[in-house]
């Protein structure tokens, strides 16, 4: 909804104010603002449910073993559909409406937070990032896991990239920044409109409910349908990753670019490399 979008857009503005005038409190602001908005979005108890995963993997990180971190992180995901985690989640979202909205967002956040916790732990275990004190460490992990511009929609950035943003030189408030902001808003606004309008002509998910229509299509129509589905999937992530990365870059976080058009990629290795560049870099490291 619009008010949630406004809270997300407001984040880089307030964060830049903190980094310019209250630099010592920029980390605290990032963690507090992101957690409060998440609570507003999905509720207090679901947010505490998300914190449970953070605490578990943070404790595994203190063993200083990458193997323990991987085992605990993967095991936590596998246990989400088992007692007691499944029962806890079911009790948080007892009705169908809450499952469709808050429950869905909580599931998405669980996956993102799991990856971010792994990045946080391994970057420090492998000495890519200097370790913080216990309190600062947990505060940094909280700010990273709930980081609002990338929170629900992604893409994935490493904890090193996130931490470096607090020490990186600030962008000058000049004409170049204004042109970048306006051009990015226009660019992703256009692609959002194209993606939204396309749903009025072909809603792909509806075809799963009508297999008889798919069976009646000739080969050319099937190829066109398959190509359009791929293009729509790519456009959806251009909009999602594009807006998120744009807001993160305004906040000095070097977020990866949006996906390249699949129509001009002919190697599957390039598809993996350029569609979700953040995940590619994470797996590569």
SVG drawing of the C-alpha trace seen along z (x, -y; Angstrom):
<svg xmlns="http://www.w3.org/2000/svg" viewBox="-10 -21 51 52">
<polyline fill="none" stroke="black" stroke-width="0.4" points="0.0,0.0 1.0,-3.6 1.7,-4.4 4.1,-1.4 5.8,-2.5 6.1,-6.0 7.8,-4.6 10.3,-2.7 11.1,-5.8 11.5,-7.9 14.2,-5.6 17.2,-6.7 16.2,-10.4 16.3,-10.0 19.3,-7.7 21.3,-10.3 20.4,-13.0 21.8,-10.7 24.9,-9.9 25.6,-13.6 24.7,-15.1 24.5,-12.3 27.0,-9.8 27.6,-8.0 23.8,-7.1 23.4,-6.0 23.6,-2.3 21.1,-2.6 18.7,-4.5 19.0,-1.9 18.2,0.9 15.4,-0.9 13.6,-2.3 13.7,0.9 12.5,3.0 9.7,0.6 8.4,0.5 8.6,4.3 6.5,4.5 4.0,2.1 3.9,4.2 3.6,7.7 3.0,7.2 5.0,7.3 4.9,11.1 5.8,12.1 8.8,9.7 9.9,11.5 9.4,14.8 11.9,13.5 14.3,12.5 14.4,16.1 16.2,17.1 18.6,14.2 19.5,15.2 20.0,18.9 22.4,18.2 24.1,15.4 24.8,17.9 26.2,20.4 28.4,17.6 30.1,17.3 31.4,20.9 33.7,19.4 33.0,22.4 31.7,21.9 30.5,25.6 28.4,25.0 26.9,21.8 25.9,23.7 24.5,26.7 22.4,24.5 21.2,22.2 20.1,25.0 18.6,27.0 16.6,23.9 15.0,23.6 14.2,27.4 12.6,27.2 10.2,24.4 7.6,27.0 8.1,29.0 7.3,28.6 7.6,26.2 8.4,23.5 5.4,24.5 3.0,24.4 4.4,21.0 3.8,19.6 0.3,21.2 -0.7,19.6 0.6,16.2 -1.6,16.3 -4.7,18.3 -7.0,17.1 -6.8,17.1 -6.5,13.3 -3.5,13.0 -1.8,16.0 -2.1,14.4 -0.5,11.1 1.4,11.1 2.1,14.8 3.4,14.6 5.7,11.6 7.0,13.4 7.9,16.5 9.7,14.3 11.6,12.4 12.6,15.7 14.4,16.7 16.1,13.3 17.2,13.2 18.6,16.7 20.9,15.7 21.9,12.4 22.8,14.1 25.0,16.6 26.7,13.7 27.2,11.8 28.7,14.8 31.0,16.0 32.3,12.6 33.6,12.4 34.7,16.0 36.7,15.7 38.2,12.3 36.6,10.3 35.1,8.0 36.5,6.8 34.6,8.2 32.6,5.9 31.9,6.0 29.1,8.3 26.5,5.5 27.5,3.8 27.7,7.1 24.1,7.9 23.0,4.4 24.8,4.6 23.2,8.0 19.7,6.6 20.2,3.6 21.5,5.8 18.7,8.4 15.8,5.8 17.4,3.3 14.3,1.7 15.1,0.8 16.2,4.4 14.1,6.1 11.3,8.0 12.1,7.6 15.9,8.0 18.3,8.2 21.0,9.8 24.1,7.8 26.9,9.0 27.3,7.9 30.7,6.4 28.9,4.2 26.4,3.2 28.9,2.3 31.1,0.4 28.2,-1.9 28.5,-3.5 32.1,-4.5 31.8,-5.3 32.0,-9.0 28.5,-10.6 27.2,-11.5 27.2,-15.3 23.8,-16.9 24.2,-18.3 22.6,-18.3 24.0,-14.8 22.2,-13.3 19.0,-15.0 19.3,-13.7 20.0,-10.2 17.0,-10.2 14.6,-11.6 15.9,-9.2 15.6,-6.2 12.1,-7.1 11.1,-7.5 12.8,-4.3 11.3,-2.0 8.0,-3.8 7.7,-3.0 8.6,0.6 6.1,0.9 3.4,-0.5 4.3,1.9 4.3,4.9 1.0,3.9 -0.7,3.2 0.5,6.6 -1.6,8.4 -4.8,7.0 -4.0,8.9 -2.5,12.2 -2.5,13.4 -0.1,16.3 -1.1,18.0 -4.7,18.3 -3.4,20.8 -2.6,23.3 -6.3,23.4 -7.2,24.0 -4.9,26.6 -7.4,27.3 -6.6,23.9 -2.9,24.6 -3.5,28.0 -5.5,26.2 -2.6,23.9 -0.5,24.5 3.3,24.7 3.8,21.0 1.3,19.9 2.9,22.1 6.4,20.7 5.0,17.2 3.3,17.9 6.5,19.4 8.6,16.4 6.1,14.0 6.1,15.8 9.9,15.5 9.8,11.8 7.1,11.1 9.2,12.9 12.2,10.8 10.2,7.5 8.8,8.3 12.3,8.5 13.5,5.5 10.8,3.5 11.4,5.2 15.2,5.2 15.4,2.0 13.4,-0.1 15.1,1.6 18.6,1.2 18.0,-2.4 16.9,-3.3 19.8,-1.3 22.3,-3.2 20.8,-6.5 21.8,-5.3 25.4,-4.5 24.8,-0.7 26.4,0.7 23.4,2.9 23.7,5.0 21.9,3.9 18.5,5.2 18.4,8.3 19.4,8.0 16.8,8.8 16.6,12.5 15.9,11.9 19.6,11.0 21.2,13.7 22.1,16.9 24.3,18.7 22.6,20.2 25.8,19.3 25.2,15.7 21.5,16.0 22.6,17.1 25.3,14.4 23.2,11.4 19.7,12.2 20.4,12.2 23.8,10.8 23.6,10.4 22.9,14.1 25.6,15.0 28.2,13.1 27.0,14.6 27.4,18.1 30.7,17.3 32.2,16.1"/>
</svg>
